[in-house]
Amino acid sequence: LMESLADRDLLMKELHHRTGNNLALIVALIRMSKTHSSHDETRQVLGELETRVAALSKAHELMQRAANAGTIVASDLLNEVATNAERAFNASDLRVRIVVQCEPLQMDGKLAVDIGLIVGELITNAYKHAFTDRCEGVIEVRLTGTPGSGLTLLVQDDGIGLTDPEARPERSNSLGWRLIRTLTFQNNGTLTVDGQQGLAVKITFEPVADPPLA
């Protein structure tokens, strides 16, 4: 039984290794295409795609390196998402600093990947909408709690906030917000938005129950 479990873990690590390498190649191709594009809209779309694929690539790399091939250290993934976003979107006319506050929490790979994708989308939205007529800004990402007691994710910026108090960006039909809502719902999360001072998006995930004993 122990040999079978070891073989399974080795196969999973190899799968994550190969998948991560393929995704890293795709990220490199996206970056090359973005660099050679002369259209701002095209570069923006490619930048958004880059952050999504890069998050998946890093997740597979972390699972391949983990002692348990199905888990991820959340802080490692979120820091990588932030770094990739800065690389994708920072430019000569806009420099945004992304600050990540997260304990080195070990969590299930699927949940960590979903949170990483949500964070990537919220950071992307902040770059697109929060810093109008500004050349710099700050985005904060905080993940607190544990899967067993419940997790709270907060992504907030120091941008312009919601100029229309009746606006409900979380109801937007954009691809990014549809993805955020879907991943939040799939993980038993509750989403709230506050746009009074910058934009703050808070998602509370219900505790994850331990699997039943056989």
N, C-alpha and C positions, 0 to 999 in steps of 0.2 A: 504493500500500500504506500509506504514512504517513497519507494522508488518511482511508483506511478505518479505521485504528487510532484516529485522533483522533475520528472520528465515533462509533466504538464506545465509546470512553472517555466521550465526552460523553453518550451515551445511558445508560450505566451510572450516571453521576453523577446524571442526571435521575431515573432509577429509584430510586436510593437516597434522593434528596431527597423524592420523593413518598411513598415507603414510610415514611421517617422521620417526615414530617409526619402521616401517617395514624396511625402508632403513638403519636406524641406526643399527638394528640387523644384516643386511647383511654386513655392514661395520665391525662390531665386528667379524663376522665369517671370513671375508677376513683377518683381522689382525691376528687372531688366526692361520689361515692357513699359512700366511706369516712367523709368528714367528717359526712355527714348520717345515718350509721347509729348506732343506739342500742345495738347488741348487740356485745359484745366479740369473740365468735367471728366475726361477720361482718366486723368491722374487721380482724381478724387475717388472714382469708382474702383480703380485698381488698388488704391490705398485701403479702402474698406475691405475688399476681398483679401488683401494681404494680411490684415489683422485677424480675420476669421481663420484663414488656413494656417497662419503661423501659430495661433493658439492650439489648434489640433495637433500640429507637428510637435510643439513643445510638450503637449500632454503625453503623446506616445513616447517621446524621449524620456520623460520623467518616469513613466510606468515601466519602461525597459530597464531603468537603473534602480528602481525600487526593490526592496527586499521582497515585498509582495507585489507581483506584477500587475495587480488590479487596483493599486492605490497610488495616490499622488499627494505630495506635500503642497498644500494649497498656496502657501506664501511663495514658493518657487514659481508656480504657474502664474500667479497674479503679477508678480514682478516681471516675468517674461512678457506677459500681455502688455503691461505698461511700457516696457522698453520697445517692443515692436510698434506700438502705437506712436510713440515719440519719433521713432525712425521713419514711420510711414507718413506722418502728417506735419511734423515740424518743418517750417520753411523760413526763409529769410524775413518774411513779413509777419510771422507768427511763431513764437516760441512758448510752448506750454510745458510746465513741469508737472509730472504725475507722481503723487506721493501715495505709496501703498503701506497700509498698516494692517498686518495680519500675523498671527502667531504661526509657527511652523506646524500647522495642524495636518495630520495624516487623515485623508478621507477617501471614500470610494471614488474610483477613477471617473465614472460616469457623472456623478454629482459635481466633481471638481471641474470637469470639462464643460458642463453646462454653465456653471458659475463663471468660468473663464470666458465663455462666449457672450454671456450677458454683459460682463464687465467691458469686453471689447466693443460691443454695440453701444453701450452708454458712453464710453470714452469717445467713440466716433461721432455720436450725436453732439457731444459737447464741443468737439473741434468744429463741427459744421455750423452750430447755432449760438454757442455761448459767448464768443469773443468778438462780436461784430465791432468793427472800427477800433480794435485793440491789437497790439503787437505781442502781448504776453498774457499768461494766465496760469491758474493752478487747478488741477483736478485731484481730488482726494478719493482714495478707494479704501474702505475699511470692511474687514470681515471678522466678526466676533462670534463667540459661542462654540459649540461642538455639534456634530451631527446627532449625538444622543440627547442633547438638551435643547437643540434648536439653533439655527444660524441666522445672523442678521447681516445683510450686505447693504452698505451705504456707499453710493457714488455721488459726489457733489462737486460742483465747480464754483468759482468766484466770478462767473460771468454775469450777463444782463438779466438772467432769470426769465420769468414769463411776463412780458409786457402787457399781455391780455389776461386779467385775472380769471376769466372764464375759460381760458385755453386748457385743453386736456391732452397733452402730448402722448400720454400713455394709451390713448384711444386712437392714435394715428394708424393709418392703414399702410404705412411704409414697411418695407421688408424688415428693417431693423427692429421696429417696435413689435411687429408680428412675431419675430423670433424671440424677443424678450418675453412677451406674454406667454408664448407656447412653452418655453423652457421653465418659466416661473410656475405655470400651472402643472406641468409634468412632475415637478419636484415639491408639490404641496406648498407653494409659496404664495404670499400676499404682497401686493405691490402698492406703494403709495408714492405720490409726487408732491413736492413742495417747491414753488418757484418764486418765493418772496425775496430771498437773498441768494442769488445764483439759482441753479437748479439742483435739487437734492432728490435722488431716487432711492427709496428704501425698500428692500425686499426681505421679508421674514419667512424663513423656511421652517416648517414644522419638524419636530424631532423625528429622527429615523429610528424605528424600533429595531431591536436586535432580532436576527433571524430565529425562528422557533427551533428548539432542540429536536433532533430526529428521534 
